[in-house]
Amino acid sequence: MRILILGCGWLGESFAVYMKHQDHEVWASTTTYEKYHRLKAEGIFSFMLDFDGESFPEKVDIPIQFDFVLNSIPASQKNSVEMLYNRFSNIKQFFSRISWQAHVFLSSTGIYPSKDVVFDESFTNRAELAPKLLMAEESMLELANTIVYRLGGLFGKNRVFAKYFSERICTTGEQPANFVHIEDVVALLEATTNRTLKHTIYNVVAPLHPKKKDVILASAKKYGYALPLAFEAAETTQKIVSGELLQEELDYQFVLPDPLQF
């Protein structure tokens, strides 16, 4: 199988290395020379490409046909609408030069509003969905054979939840965790490479939702991080994002279903 990864970040690199070790042909774009050389050393066909450039190149020296494309170029809240419009216009321009059998665009469960609700993929109130993420998703869904994975908070390897609150005040401890481990995301992406899914949008979230406070305490103990200075219940919204649709469709059993295990 020939695989293309656009925007080979933390998750993309893990997926690239995993699929290369499964004897697939993997191509990956990056914007840094350090990662370019690191990917090359893993036997991955890496190439430099910046989708934010004002003059997007007319030709990139890569194959034309791919079996699976993972698009992990983000629509960050910190980016302006103009910057995101240019970014995703360049992405669509790039896609116009290649062919693919399946394309997964990585979005975020941050698209859902902060409300005391259990959200699944049937929630489509445009007025309440995060506009920048929605714009990116809709732009990518205009491409053929595309599905969107809305990822929960992504942890694993060097990403430990307790690290971000060590010796700080935590105000979100009473909120439920809508998290997912990188090991499960990589496995779900691999499963998607050879399956035709029924829907176009899926939440990718571990099935259990303990309080963030409990995840912090568990991960601090497991990895040896200092505890927060205090837990202050300033933000207590009970937002839960369900990932049942994808889990049931793929008949997938999570390797790490509980963020307390991360």
C-alpha positions in Angstrom: 0.0 0.0 0.0 1.2 3.5 -0.8 0.5 6.0 1.9 0.8 9.8 2.0 0.9 11.8 5.2 0.4 15.6 4.9 1.7 17.6 7.8 3.7 14.9 9.5 3.5 16.1 13.1 3.7 14.1 16.4 0.8 11.8 15.5 1.7 11.7 11.8 5.2 10.6 12.5 4.1 7.8 14.8 1.7 6.6 12.1 4.3 6.9 9.4 6.9 4.8 11.3 4.3 2.2 12.2 3.1 1.8 8.7 6.6 1.7 7.3 7.4 -1.2 9.7 4.3 -3.0 8.3 6.1 -2.9 4.9 4.0 -0.1 3.3 5.5 2.6 1.1 5.1 5.8 3.1 5.5 9.4 1.9 5.3 12.3 4.3 5.5 16.1 4.1 7.2 18.3 6.7 8.3 21.9 7.1 11.5 21.2 9.0 14.8 19.9 7.9 15.3 18.1 11.2 12.2 16.0 10.7 12.9 15.6 7.0 16.2 13.8 7.8 14.7 11.9 10.7 11.9 10.5 8.5 14.4 9.6 5.8 16.5 7.7 8.3 13.3 5.6 9.0 13.0 4.7 5.3 10.1 7.1 4.8 10.0 9.2 1.6 9.9 12.6 3.2 9.7 15.9 1.3 9.5 19.6 2.3 6.3 21.4 1.7 4.7 24.4 3.4 1.0 24.8 2.8 1.1 28.3 4.3 3.4 29.7 1.6 2.1 32.6 -0.5 3.4 31.1 -3.7 2.5 27.4 -3.5 4.7 25.3 -5.8 3.1 24.1 -9.0 4.9 20.7 -8.9 6.0 18.4 -6.1 8.3 15.5 -7.0 6.2 12.7 -5.5 4.0 9.9 -7.0 0.6 10.8 -8.4 -1.4 7.8 -7.1 -1.9 6.9 -3.4 -4.0 4.3 -1.6 -4.4 6.2 1.6 -3.9 9.9 2.6 -3.7 11.1 6.2 -4.1 14.8 6.3 -3.0 16.1 9.7 -2.6 19.8 8.8 -4.4 21.6 11.5 -7.0 24.4 11.6 -5.7 26.1 14.8 -7.8 28.6 16.7 -4.7 30.8 16.9 -4.6 31.2 13.1 -6.6 34.0 11.3 -9.4 33.1 9.0 -7.4 34.5 6.1 -4.4 32.3 7.0 -6.6 29.2 7.2 -8.4 30.0 3.9 -5.0 30.2 2.2 -3.7 27.0 3.9 -6.7 24.9 2.9 -6.9 26.4 -0.6 -3.3 25.2 -1.1 -4.2 21.8 0.3 -7.0 21.5 -2.2 -4.7 22.6 -5.0 -2.2 19.9 -4.0 -5.0 17.3 -4.0 -6.0 18.3 -7.5 -2.6 16.8 -8.7 -2.9 13.4 -7.1 -5.4 10.5 -6.9 -6.3 8.5 -3.8 -8.6 5.7 -2.6 -9.2 7.0 0.9 -8.5 10.3 2.7 -8.7 11.0 6.4 -8.7 14.6 7.7 -7.8 15.0 11.4 -10.0 17.5 13.2 -10.8 18.0 16.9 -13.6 17.4 19.3 -12.9 21.0 20.2 -15.4 21.8 17.5 -18.3 21.0 19.9 -19.4 23.8 22.3 -18.7 23.7 26.1 -22.1 22.5 27.3 -23.5 19.9 29.7 -24.3 17.6 26.9 -23.1 14.2 25.5 -22.1 15.0 22.0 -22.1 12.5 19.1 -21.8 13.0 15.4 -25.5 13.9 15.0 -24.9 17.3 16.5 -24.9 19.6 13.5 -25.9 23.0 14.9 -23.6 25.3 12.8 -24.2 28.3 15.0 -22.6 26.4 18.0 -19.7 24.5 16.2 -16.3 26.2 16.3 -16.3 28.2 13.0 -12.6 27.7 12.0 -12.7 23.9 12.5 -16.0 23.7 10.7 -14.6 25.7 7.8 -11.6 23.3 7.5 -13.8 20.2 7.8 -16.2 21.3 5.1 -13.4 22.3 2.8 -11.8 18.9 3.1 -15.1 17.1 2.7 -15.5 18.6 -0.7 -12.7 16.2 -1.7 -13.6 12.7 -2.9 -13.4 9.7 -0.6 -12.9 11.8 2.5 -13.8 11.2 6.1 -13.1 13.4 9.2 -11.8 12.1 12.4 -12.5 14.5 15.3 -9.8 13.6 17.8 -10.1 13.9 21.6 -7.3 15.2 23.7 -4.3 13.2 22.4 -1.9 11.6 24.9 0.8 8.9 25.1 4.6 8.7 24.8 6.0 12.0 26.0 2.5 13.6 26.3 1.5 13.1 29.9 -1.5 15.0 31.2 0.0 15.7 34.7 3.0 17.4 33.1 0.9 20.4 32.0 -0.4 21.0 35.5 2.7 20.3 37.5 3.1 22.9 40.3 0.3 25.0 38.7 -3.3 25.7 39.6 -5.8 23.5 37.8 -9.3 25.0 37.2 -10.7 22.2 35.0 -10.3 19.2 37.3 -14.0 18.6 37.7 -14.5 18.3 33.9 -14.8 14.9 32.3 -11.8 13.8 30.2 -12.5 13.4 26.4 -9.1 11.9 25.7 -7.6 9.2 23.4 -4.2 7.5 23.5 -1.9 7.7 20.4 -1.7 3.9 20.3 -5.4 3.6 19.7 -5.4 6.4 17.1 -2.7 4.7 15.1 -4.5 1.4 15.3 -7.8 3.0 14.2 -6.1 4.8 11.3 -4.6 1.5 10.2 -8.0 -0.1 10.3 -9.4 2.7 8.2 -6.8 2.1 5.4 -8.6 -1.1 4.3 -12.3 -0.4 5.2 -15.0 1.6 3.6 -16.8 3.5 6.3 -20.5 4.3 6.3 -20.3 8.0 7.5 -18.1 11.0 6.8 -17.5 12.3 10.4 -16.4 10.3 13.4 -15.4 11.2 17.0 -12.2 9.4 18.1 -12.4 9.3 21.9 -11.7 6.7 24.5 -14.9 5.2 25.9 -14.3 6.1 29.5 -14.5 9.7 30.8 -13.0 10.1 34.3 -12.6 13.5 35.9 -9.5 15.4 34.7 -8.5 15.7 38.3 -8.3 12.0 38.7 -6.3 11.6 35.4 -3.8 14.2 36.7 -3.4 12.4 40.0 -3.0 9.0 38.3 -0.5 10.2 35.7 1.5 12.2 38.2 1.9 9.1 40.3 2.7 6.9 37.3 5.3 9.2 35.8 6.7 11.0 38.8 5.4 14.6 38.1 4.8 17.1 40.9 1.1 17.6 41.7 -0.7 20.9 40.9 -0.5 23.6 43.5 -4.2 23.4 43.9 -7.5 22.3 42.3 -9.9 25.1 42.0 -13.3 24.2 40.5 -13.7 27.3 38.3 -14.6 25.4 35.1 -17.1 22.6 35.7 -18.9 22.1 32.4 -19.8 18.4 32.0 -19.1 18.0 28.3 -18.7 14.4 27.1 -17.9 13.4 23.5 -18.9 9.9 22.5 -16.8 7.9 20.2 -19.2 4.9 20.0 -20.0 5.3 16.3 -16.5 4.5 15.0 -15.9 1.9 17.7 -19.0 0.0 16.8 -18.6 0.3 13.0 -15.0 -1.0 13.1 -15.8 -3.5 16.0 -12.8 -2.0 17.7 -11.6 -2.8 21.2 -9.5 0.0 22.7 -6.1 -0.9 23.9 -6.3 1.9 26.5 -10.0 2.6 27.1 -9.5 4.5 30.3 -7.4 7.8 30.5 -6.5 6.8 34.0 -4.3 4.2 32.3 -2.5 6.7 30.0 
